[in-house]
Amino acid sequence: MSRRAALSISATKRRTYPQYDVRVGRMSGMLPGVYENGGIYNHAGCFKVMADCVLGRAEEAYASLAAIVPDGPYNPSERTTVEPYVFVNCYLKHPAVDMKCGPSWQTGTSAWGLRCYYEGILGIRREYGGLRILPCLPAAWENVYAERDYRGSRLRIFYKNLHRGSVRIFVDGVLIDGQLVRPFSDGGEHTISVEY
């Protein structure tokens, strides 16, 4: 099933509340298709991306992120009327305001979107003992590059997607055991190569 078909099916199954329901509360007091009452809520989209990454579903994670990112194929700025660099909270689905957005700067969705990319798809996760790198790269991403400042050091991370399903990590050319990159104490730059 194509992503566009999946989006249209999910739109037809979307539940809205046509009138206020005291058992539901605030959400049911909004117009159907507006914000939490049936809008495309991007925080929830980000949570889905992260869940897909945890489950190893790279293609689904990427498709979900692509569906909600600013100025993406499903939400071009000309249609949403929002700046093309703003990750909004919600795309409205009420017929009078289809795909428009409310206040575009009042959300934490952009932080969640970055987490989806760095911690989910690239798999760069902070832990007490260092950075755990467990990528969930879509098949089309053969080579990826990221930079990260971490505990005083600059890390240059190169990914090679070999479609293996397992992860091998080299730190400054040396293969490490496992996926945990320990912090460096020199404050310098380090190269991390990830084979996935």
N, C-alpha and C positions, 0 to 999 in steps of 0.2 A: 504494500500500500504506500502511495506517495505521501510525503509530508503534508502537501496541500490537502489531500483527501482526508488525512488524519485530523487536520485542523478543522475542516468543515464538519466532520463527524462529531468531534468533541464540541463544536459550537451548537450542534443540534441537540446534544444531550445535556447542555448546560441548564441547570435549574435556576430559576429566578423566582423571586417573591413579588407578586403583583400588588400586594398591599401589606401594610404593617402587620406583623404578627408578634404579639408580646412574648411568645416562647422563643422567637428567633432574635428579636431585639434590633439594634441599630441597622444591621445589614438589610433587613426587610423594609426599612423606612426609606431606602433610596429607590430611584426609578429602576425598573428591571433593566439589566445590562449595564448599570453604572456602578463602578467600584466593586466592592465585594459582592454585590447582588448581580452576579453574572458577567462582570467585566473580565477582561483578560488580565489577571492579577500577576504581575511579574515577579513579586516575591515568591509566590508559589511555583512559578516557572523555574526560578533559580533553585528552589528546594528539590524540584524534580531532576534538574541537571545533576545536582550533587548526589542524589539517590542513584541515578543511572551510573555515575562514575563509581560509586561504591560497589555496585553490582557488576561492573565491568562492561556496561553497555555503551561503548564509545560512540557508535553511530547515533543512537537515540539521544545521548547527552549533547552531542554537537547539533543535531537537528533541533532540539528544544532550545538551546542557546541561540541558534541562528534565527529562530522564530520570534524571539523577544528583544534581541539587541537593538540599540538605537539605529534608525534608518536602515533596517534590514529589508529583505525581500518581501516580507509580509506586512511591514509597517513603515513604508517610505515617509520621509518627513513631509512631503507634499500632502500626504493624506492625514497624518497625525497632527500637523501644524506645530510640531515641537522642533526645537533645534536638533540637528542631526547627531549631536554628540551627547545628548541628555538621555540617560537610562531612566525612563519614567516608571512610576509605581503601577500604572494600570492603563490599558487601552479600553476605552468605553465601547460597549456593544449595543447601546440603545439606538434604534433606527435614526433618531434625530441627530445623533452625534457620533455615528459609527466610526470607530478607530481614532477619534479625537482623544485628547488627554486633559486631565484636570491640571492643577498646579504642578508644573513639571519639576520643580526643585525641592519639593517637600517629601522626600523619600530616601530610604537607605538602600534602594534597589541597586544603585551603582556599585556600592560596596559588595553586595551579594553577587553581582555580575562578575566583578573581579575575582572574587573567591571561586566562582564556578570555573573561571579560566585557569587561575594559578593553582588552586588547591584541588580542584576537580579534574579537569582535563589534563593539565600538565602534572598534576599529582605532587606538587611541592607543598608538603604539610609540615607545619612547625610542631615540634615536640620539645620537651624539656632537654632531651639528650642530643638534639640536632634537627636536621631537616630530613624527613622521610620522603623519598621520591618514588611514587607509585603512579605512573601516568596511565591515562585512559584515552589514548590518541585515536581519532578516527583514521581509517585506513588511508585516506587521501593525504594525510599529513605525514609525509615521508621524512622531512627534516624540519626541525623546529628549534628556535633559539630563544632563550630567556636570560635576563639578568636579574640578580637579586642581591641586595645588600642584606647581610645577615650577621648579626652579632659582631659588627665592626669589620667584616670582610666583604669584598665584592666577589660574587659568584657568577661565572659565565657558564650557563648550562646549555649544552648541545644535545638534542635528541635525534636519534636515528631509529625510525620506525621500521623494524625488520619483520614485523607481524609475527613475532615469536610467542607473545603472550606472557613471557617471563621477562624479568628486568635484570640487566647487568649494569653496574655503575662503576665508572672509573673516575677517581679523583686525582687530578694532576697526573694522569697517565697510569695510575695504579688501580687495579681492580680491587674493590672493597668487598667484604663479606656482607651480604644483605643489602638493604635499601636505605639505611640510616647514614647520612653524611654528618659526621661530628663537627662541632664548631671549631674554627681555627683561632689560634691565639695571636697570630702575627699581624692582623689587620690588613693583609695584602689581598691580591687578586688570585682567584683559583678557578681552574677549569674543571667542570664536571661533564663527563660524557655519559649519556644514558642510552643504552641499547634496549629496545623494547620489542 
